[in-house]
Amino acid sequence: MDQIHFRRNLCTDQSTRNNIAALKNKNDTPVSIVDIWKNDLKQGEEILYPLGGELVKRLIESFGRTKFMLLLADQSYESAKKIYGTELDTIVNKIEKEIN
């Protein structure tokens, strides 16, 4: 299975599939979005595509495309924290609770 990086593929999965269901079915160990993001941990596409797609969907739904475009310029976790503040933690924690 190819290994890909989270940041490079933050917005790759914009399909209509159920990302949470896909992650629950593929996830044998707890997923930490922040650890993957900050440490650029390699994960298989079966985790990263739905994870990135779900995060992108929720960021756009919650904050709009304008803020998301700022994140595309610098996709680091630190940049996301500056753009979204503590609300980023809320979204990340909610996703993690749903998939772990």
WOVENBEL-V655785 format. One record per residue. N is the residue number from 0. RES is the residue in three letters. PSI is psi in radians with two decimals (* if undefined). OMEGA is omega in whole degrees, 0 to 359 (999 if undefined). D_FIRST is the distance of its C-alpha to the first C-alpha in Angstrom with 2 decimals. Layout:
n res psi omega d_first
N RES PSI OMEGA D_FIRST
N RES PSI OMEGA D_FIRST
This chain:
n res psi omega d_first
0 MET 2.34 178 0.00
1 ASP 2.52 175 3.78
2 GLN 2.35 180 6.44
3 ILE 2.82 182 9.56
4 HIS 2.52 182 13.10
5 PHE -0.89 185 15.20
6 ARG -0.73 182 18.34
7 ARG -0.41 185 17.19
8 ASN 0.50 185 15.83
9 LEU -0.60 186 18.61
10 CYS 0.51 186 19.92
11 THR -0.48 185 17.23
12 ASP 1.70 177 17.37
13 GLN 0.50 179 20.98
14 SER 3.05 180 20.71
15 THR 0.11 180 23.09
16 ARG 2.83 180 20.72
17 ASN 1.75 183 21.40
18 ASN -0.69 181 19.00
19 ILE -0.79 179 20.58
20 ALA -0.71 179 20.20
21 ALA -0.69 180 16.50
22 LEU -0.67 179 16.12
23 LYS -0.65 182 18.52
24 ASN -0.40 184 16.65
25 LYS -0.16 191 13.29
26 ASN 1.82 177 15.04
27 ASP -0.47 179 15.91
28 THR 2.66 180 17.30
29 PRO 2.43 180 19.45
30 VAL 2.27 173 18.07
31 SER 1.90 181 20.30
32 ILE -0.76 182 20.06
33 VAL -0.76 179 22.48
34 ASP -0.76 179 20.69
35 ILE -0.79 185 17.42
36 TRP -0.92 184 19.65
37 LYS -0.68 185 22.20
38 ASN 0.07 179 20.17
39 ASP 0.72 181 17.38
40 LEU 2.41 178 14.93
41 LYS 2.36 177 11.28
42 GLN 2.79 176 9.43
43 GLY 2.75 182 6.38
44 GLU -0.42 179 7.74
45 GLU -0.34 175 8.99
46 ILE -0.85 188 11.28
47 LEU -0.72 182 12.16
48 TYR -0.91 178 13.14
49 PRO -0.58 178 15.49
50 LEU -0.86 178 16.65
51 GLY -0.73 179 17.56
52 GLY -0.73 180 19.07
53 GLU -0.74 179 21.15
54 LEU -0.81 179 22.38
55 VAL -0.81 180 23.35
56 LYS -0.82 183 25.10
57 ARG -0.63 177 27.09
58 LEU -0.77 180 28.05
59 ILE -0.75 179 29.35
60 GLU -0.66 184 31.11
61 SER -0.62 189 32.73
62 PHE -0.15 179 33.64
63 GLY 2.90 183 33.46
64 ARG -0.53 182 31.86
65 THR -0.84 178 34.19
66 LYS -0.66 180 32.91
67 PHE -0.63 178 29.30
68 MET -0.57 175 30.07
69 LEU -0.70 180 31.30
70 LEU -0.60 180 27.96
71 LEU -0.51 180 26.21
72 ALA -0.60 178 28.48
73 ASP 1.77 187 27.23
74 GLN 0.31 179 24.13
75 SER 2.74 177 24.69
76 TYR -0.69 180 25.41
77 GLU -0.72 177 28.93
78 SER -0.75 179 29.55
79 ALA -0.70 178 28.47
80 LYS -0.67 178 30.91
81 LYS -0.69 183 33.66
82 ILE -0.81 189 33.15
83 TYR -0.24 179 32.72
84 GLY -2.58 183 34.44
85 THR -0.31 178 34.34
86 GLU -0.45 175 33.26
87 LEU -0.78 179 29.73
88 ASP -0.69 180 29.77
89 THR -0.79 180 31.13
90 ILE -0.80 180 28.37
91 VAL -0.81 180 25.58
92 ASN -0.68 180 27.35
93 LYS -0.77 178 27.80
94 ILE -0.82 181 24.14
95 GLU -0.69 178 23.24
96 LYS -0.60 181 26.01
97 GLU -0.49 185 24.77
98 ILE -0.36 183 21.19
99 ASN * 999 21.91
